[in-house]
């Protein structure tokens, strides 16, 4: 047998042996540790979850602090990437970010394409209107134009509550809020936390607006994780449980939402200990 033929036979035998072995699966958690960097997608326009500090120009907020805690536990550098609401899940699926800490509601529909951490916050969606509109209840929005954020759960929730409502969407919450002020819609639909923050920013103009009492939905927010990355999910959930157990989760809530914050929530009504799902 010639030398070349012997090499060919040896290679065929090697390939045959390798084909009988299970294929290696790249593990995202190991990859993150290897590269020394955790890339987390944030909105950067949703105070107090994630927004840009006017003085430092850095991203800050409740979810940003959670991201810092995760990176610290992994022993890697944190890189924050600003995303549009509609781009959150595609960016995660395509591997451009490792996690989403981007005001992401945990829904059954989204479970088909991504995984979620333990619930990190629970809010509801409501409606803000100008008092001059005469709107005092959600059903009165029938046939009326409302504005909200593109790509979130706000649009389907208002359509469910008011089937023939006219919805106009914008890329960010601040843009939708500005549209309400400019009269491009009679109402603004958003998470209650965002509405309270926007209402606070109105200053003396607050007397011209009101947030309607009715909740359109209950929104459990969570960190988004690429589908099937069990080790990474276990690590994320483990860090969140440690934050809850140590009292750090409560401290972060009070820092951004509590009685001495801009939003002045009286107390935290949830714990980071379960996977809540909307719908």
N, C-alpha and C positions, 0 to 999 in steps of 0.2 A: 504494500500500500504506500502510495507516495506521501510525502510530507504534507502537501496541500490537502490531500484527501483526509489524512489523519486529523488535521486542524478542523476540517469541515465536520467530520463525524463528532469530534469533541464538542464543537459548538452546538450541534444539534442535540447532543446529550444534555448539555448544560441548559438549553432552552426547555427541553422536556422536563428536566428536574424542576426548573423555576416555575413552569406552568402549573405544576401541582401544588404550589404554595399559595396561600391566600395573599391577595394583593395588599400592599401597604396603604394605609389610609393616613393622609396628612392630618394631624391633629392641630386645630387652631390654637388651643391653649399653649401647646409646645412651641408653635410658630411665634406666638406673641412673646414668649419668654426668650426665645432664641434671638429675635430681632431687637429685643429690649425696648419695645414701644407698644403702647396700647392706643389705637386710634378710635376715638369715640365721636359719633355724629351727634351734634346738638343743633337746636334751632337758632339760638342766639338772638331771637326776637321775642321771646316769651317770658317776660319778667313775672315772677322771680325764679322760674325754673332754669332758664339760661338766657343771659343777655350780656351786652357789652358794657363794661364799667366806663362811664364817661371820662374818668380821670386817667385810668391806667390803660384803657382800650383792650383790656383782657376780658375773656369770657368769665362770668361769675354766675352764681345762682345755686339753687337747691340741687338740681341734677348735676351741675358741674362739680359740686362738692362730693357727690356720690361717685362720680367718675374719678376724682382725685383719690378717694379712699380705695377704689378698686385697683388703680395703678400702683398705689403704695403697697398694697398687700401682695401684688404680683412682683413687686420689685423692679418695675419698668417705668420708663418715661411716659407721660401722658401727652397725647397730641389730640387736640380738639378740632373737629372739622365742621364748619357751618353748613347746614343743609336746608333746603326748602321742605315744607311739609310733605308735598307729593313725592319728593325724591328719597325720603327716608328708607323705605323698605327696599327699593331697587339698589340703592347704594350699599346696603347691608348684604343683599343677595349676591351682588357682583364683587364683594370682597374689598370694596373701597374704604369701608370702615369695619372695625371689629365688633363694635357694639353701638346701640342707639340709646342715648339718654336725651330724648327729644320729644317730651310731652306725648309719648306714644301710648294710646289706649289699647289695653289687652282685650281683643275681641276673638270670638270663635272663628270668624272668617279669616282673620290674620294668622291664626294658629295653623292654617293649612300651608302657609309659606314661610313662617319664621317661628322661633321659640321665644318665650318670655321668661324674665326673672320673676321672683316674688314681687308682689305689688308694692310699689314704692310710694304711691300717693293715691288718694281717692278724692275725686272732685265730681262736679255735676256740670251739665251744660245749661245755660240760661240765655235770656234775650234782653238786650239793652235797647231802649227806644228813646227818642226825643219826646218829652211830655206834650209838645205841641202837636204831635201826630194823633193824639187821642187814643192811642193803643194802650189798653190797660190789662189785656189778657192775651195769651198766645193764640187762641182760636181766631182772634180778630185780624191776624195776619193773612187770612185766606184771601188769595188773589193779589196780595201785596208783595212788594219787592223787599227782600232782605239781603244783607251782605254777610259773608263769612270767609273762612280760610279754605283754600283749595287743597284737596287731598286728605282732609281729616274726616272725623266721624260727624262733624257738625252738620254738613249738608244732608246726609241721609237721615239724621235724627230730626231735623226741622221738617223735612219732607214727610217723615212718618207722622209727626205731630200735626202737620198742616199739609195735607196731600196736594193742594193746588197752589202752594206758595211759589213765588218767583224768586229764585236764588241766583245771586251774582257772587262769584268767588274771586279772591285775591290771593297772591302768593304768601303774604304774611299777615299776622294779626294786626300789627300797626297800620298796614295798608287798608285793611278792612275797617278798622276803627276810624281812620281818616275819611273813608268813603261815607260812613255814617254821618260824620260831622259835615261833610260836603253835600249831604242830601241825596246821595246816590242810592239810598235805600232807607226804608222807614225803621229798620231794626238791624241790630248786629247780633249774630249767634256765635257764642264762643264758650269755652270752659269758664266756670264761675270765677276761678282764680284770676284768669286773664281779664275778665270783665271788671272785677274789683280793682285790679291794678290800673286799667284804663280809666275807670271812673275816678280814681284818686288823682290821676294826672289832669283831669279837667279843671281842677282848682275852682275858681268862682263860678265856672260854667256848670258845675254839678247840678245846680238848681234846675237846669233845663233838661236833665236826663233822669231816667230811672231804670233799674233792673227789675224785670218782672219776677214774681214769686215762683212761678211754675218751673220745676226741673224738667228738662227734656229727656235727661238720661242720667245715669250714674256712671262715671268714667274712672275705672281703675287704671292708673298709669303704671308702666313697668319698663324695664330695660329690655330692648330688643336684642335677640341673639340669633345668629345664623342657624338655620334648621339642622338638627342632628349633631350639634356640637355639645355632647353631654358633659364632657369634662369642664368645658368653659362655663356652662350653665351651673354646674355644681359649685364651681369656684365663685361665681358671681353671687349665687344664693347664699353661700357660706359667709361671704363678706357682709352681705346685707343682714344676715342673722346676727353676726357679731356686733354690727352697729346698733341693732335693736337691743340686744342683751346688755351692751355696755352703757346704754343711755345716750349714745352719740346721735342716734336717729332722732330722738326727741329734741336734742339740742339743735340739730340742723333744721328741724321743723320750726322751732321757736325763732331761730335766727332769721328765717326767710318768710315765715307765715304767722308767727305767734303774736301775742298781745302788744309787744313793743316794736313790731315790724310795721311796715307801711300798710299791710293788709289787715293786721290786727285780728287774726282768727283767735277766738277765746281759748281753744284747746285742740289737741289732735284727737280725732275720732277713729283712728285706725292704727294698726301695728303692722310692721313689715314681717309677716309670718305666714302668709298664704298666697295662693295664686287665684286672685279674683278675676272673673271674666265678665265682660259686658255682653249681654245678649246671648 
